Amino acid sequence: MHELNRSWRGKNRPTDVLAFSQREGAGAAPVGLLGDVVISVDTARRQASDLGHSLAAEGDRLLVHGLLHLLGYDHERSAPEARRMQRKERALLRILEA
């Protein structure tokens, strides 16, 4: 994940989840295919332990986070965008928990 983050985002550090859109650039994917979400299972396991919930719950959280990025949400753009993404993330996780 560290290498992917450095290569694709220019951030020289590991991360928990990356989203790669297939809707951008030449040769974009067919309609309906958003892209790829890559999750660091080791990081997810560590975060789950730190937060006191299961690896499955952390995996769900990271998958939803990555999916929202593929849908155009971006918490790094501004504080209002971060709040908007966080609200959507919580709403989707509540649906998954039901």
Sequence and secondary structure as in RCSB ss.txt:
>XXXX:A:sequence
MHELNRSWRGKNRPTDVLAFSQREGAGAAPVGLLGDVVISVDTARRQASDLGHSLAAEGDRLLVHGLLHLLGYDH
ERSAPEARRMQRKERALLRILEA
>XXXX:A:secstr
 HHHHHHHH   S  SEEEEESSSSTT   TT  EEEEE HHHHHHHHHHHTS HHHHHHHHHHHHHHHHTT  T
TT HHHHHHHHHHHHHHHHHHH 
